[in-house]
Each structure stands twice: as structure tokens, then as C-alpha cells.
């Protein structure tokens, strides 16, 4: 048996790497991948705590988080492709000029 603290530690490390990626990088694709990494870190924590308590509630939450993440990726990538077609750049700084 692997202790729950190891899973939580790995989850915290993955979440921190995701936050760092969102704050440091300027490419929209990298930012979306970092957000997905943060969501997966939360999923790992849900699964770890559900396993520790012996319930299935964490797995139900993970299912909903994965559903929301899939919808977010579909909409986000569609927006990135549309902006890339018009601006020829996927930089977040170029999105600032779209304000009306």
C-alpha cells in the first residue's frame, strides 16, 4: 500500500508545475496544457482521498471534472485556432488587442 501522503504530495507538485506554467508562459497552447495539468492534479487528490476513505464519491467528482475539462479543451482550442487564423500568433499578449 502506498500512503495517501505520497499521492497528495505528487498532486501538489503537479498542481504547482501547472500554476507555474500558467504564470510564466505566454503561449496559449502551453497555458491550456498547464490548466489541464492542474485539473489532473486535483483529480489525483480526489482519487487519493476517496481511496483513503473507501468511498466512491471522489471518483464521481473526477468523472465530472474530466467532463468539464473535455468541454474546456474543445472550446478553448476552437478559440485558439480562430485567433491564430486571424492574428497568425498563439501568444496571449496578442489576445489583449481583441478588446473592444
Secondary structure as a PSIPRED ss2 file (coil, helix, strand):
# PSIPRED VFORMAT (PSIPRED V4.0)

   1 X C   1.000  0.000  0.000
   2 X C   1.000  0.000  0.000
   3 X C   1.000  0.000  0.000
   4 X H   0.000  1.000  0.000
   5 X H   0.000  1.000  0.000
   6 X H   0.000  1.000  0.000
   7 X H   0.000  1.000  0.000
   8 X H   0.000  1.000  0.000
   9 X H   0.000  1.000  0.000
  10 X H   0.000  1.000  0.000
  11 X H   0.000  1.000  0.000
  12 X H   0.000  1.000  0.000
  13 X H   0.000  1.000  0.000
  14 X H   0.000  1.000  0.000
  15 X H   0.000  1.000  0.000
  16 X H   0.000  1.000  0.000
  17 X H   0.000  1.000  0.000
  18 X H   0.000  1.000  0.000
  19 X H   0.000  1.000  0.000
  20 X H   0.000  1.000  0.000
  21 X H   0.000  1.000  0.000
  22 X H   0.000  1.000  0.000
  23 X H   0.000  1.000  0.000
  24 X H   0.000  1.000  0.000
  25 X C   1.000  0.000  0.000
  26 X C   1.000  0.000  0.000
  27 X E   0.000  0.000  1.000
  28 X H   0.000  1.000  0.000
  29 X H   0.000  1.000  0.000
  30 X H   0.000  1.000  0.000
  31 X H   0.000  1.000  0.000
  32 X H   0.000  1.000  0.000
  33 X H   0.000  1.000  0.000
  34 X H   0.000  1.000  0.000
  35 X H   0.000  1.000  0.000
  36 X H   0.000  1.000  0.000
  37 X H   0.000  1.000  0.000
  38 X H   0.000  1.000  0.000
  39 X H   0.000  1.000  0.000
  40 X H   0.000  1.000  0.000
  41 X H   0.000  1.000  0.000
  42 X H   0.000  1.000  0.000
  43 X H   0.000  1.000  0.000
  44 X H   0.000  1.000  0.000
  45 X H   0.000  1.000  0.000
  46 X H   0.000  1.000  0.000
  47 X H   0.000  1.000  0.000
  48 X H   0.000  1.000  0.000
  49 X H   0.000  1.000  0.000
  50 X H   0.000  1.000  0.000
  51 X H   0.000  1.000  0.000
  52 X H   0.000  1.000  0.000
  53 X H   0.000  1.000  0.000
  54 X C   1.000  0.000  0.000
  55 X C   1.000  0.000  0.000
  56 X C   1.000  0.000  0.000
  57 X H   0.000  1.000  0.000
  58 X H   0.000  1.000  0.000
  59 X H   0.000  1.000  0.000
  60 X H   0.000  1.000  0.000
  61 X H   0.000  1.000  0.000
  62 X H   0.000  1.000  0.000
  63 X H   0.000  1.000  0.000
  64 X H   0.000  1.000  0.000
  65 X H   0.000  1.000  0.000
  66 X H   0.000  1.000  0.000
  67 X H   0.000  1.000  0.000
  68 X H   0.000  1.000  0.000
  69 X H   0.000  1.000  0.000
  70 X H   0.000  1.000  0.000
  71 X H   0.000  1.000  0.000
  72 X H   0.000  1.000  0.000
  73 X H   0.000  1.000  0.000
  74 X H   0.000  1.000  0.000
  75 X H   0.000  1.000  0.000
  76 X H   0.000  1.000  0.000
  77 X H   0.000  1.000  0.000
  78 X H   0.000  1.000  0.000
  79 X H   0.000  1.000  0.000
  80 X H   0.000  1.000  0.000
  81 X H   0.000  1.000  0.000
  82 X H   0.000  1.000  0.000
  83 X H   0.000  1.000  0.000
  84 X H   0.000  1.000  0.000
  85 X H   0.000  1.000  0.000
  86 X H   0.000  1.000  0.000
  87 X H   0.000  1.000  0.000
  88 X C   1.000  0.000  0.000
  89 X C   1.000  0.000  0.000
  90 X C   1.000  0.000  0.000
  91 X E   0.000  0.000  1.000
  92 X H   0.000  1.000  0.000
  93 X H   0.000  1.000  0.000
  94 X H   0.000  1.000  0.000
  95 X H   0.000  1.000  0.000
  96 X H   0.000  1.000  0.000
  97 X H   0.000  1.000  0.000
  98 X H   0.000  1.000  0.000
  99 X C   1.000  0.000  0.000
 100 X C   1.000  0.000  0.000
